[in-house]
C-alpha cells in the first residue's frame, strides 16, 4: 500500500453513509459530559482529516475545529496516535454495527457472513480514501479488527450448526476471511480491479467454498441481494447494546 496516498493526502472526501454519524448516541443512551466531549473531539478529528489529510492533523488543529483549548484535548487523549486509535475503534464499531443490524432478520449463517464480507468490500468501492485510511488505522491498532471478529465467529458457528460450512479450525477460517477481505479491499480501493462487482462475486464464492460450501450453494448465496442499511434510529438499538455476540447465537 502506498502510504503517501493517504498520509500525504491534502484532503479526504466526507465520510460515507453509514459512517457519517458514527458517534451519535444510541436509542436511550445518555452519554456523560466527558463522553460527549470525547465524541466531539473525534468528530473534529474527522473534519480535520477530511480537510488536511492525516499528515496535517495535529492536536492543535483538532482543538481549533472542536472549539476547545489544546489542554482539553490532552485531558482525553495523551497523543495524536491515541486519537487515531480511538477513531479506528469508533469507525470499525459503527460500520460493523450497521452491517449486523441490516441482517438481523436473516437466519442463514452463510448469507450473514457473505453480507459482512461484501459490505466491507463495498466501502472500498464507494469511498476508497476512507477504506484505505480505516485499513491503515487498523494495521496500526489491530484491536479495531478484533472488535469485528466475534460477530464473524458467531455467523461462522451458526453456519456450521446449520450444515452450511464444514470448518475444522475456526481461527484459521476467520483468518482466511479477514486476510482475503483486507487484501481485496486494498486492491479495490487502489483501483487495481477493473470490474469490482465481478471480482467480489468470484472472490467471495471462493471464500465460501473454502469454508466448506458446494460451488452451487456459494453461487446462490452470492446472488442474493444485499439488505439495505437500516435508518440511523434503528441502528441505534444495536449501538446501545454494544456487546459481543454470544458464540453460535
Buried (B, 14 or more C-beta within 10 A) or exposed (E): EEEEBBBEBEEBEEBBEBBEBBBBBBBEEEEEEEBEBBBBBBBBBBBBBBBBBBBBBBBEBBBBBBEBEBEBBEBBBEEBEBBBBBBBBBBBBBBBBBBBBBBEEBEBBBBBBBBBBBBBBBBBBEBBBBBBBBBBBBEEBEEBBEBBBBBBBBBBBBBBEEEBBEBEEBEEBBEBBBEBBBEBBBBBBBEEBEEBEEBBBEBBBEBBBBBBBEEEBBBBBBEEEEBEBBEBEBBBBBBBEEEEBEEEE
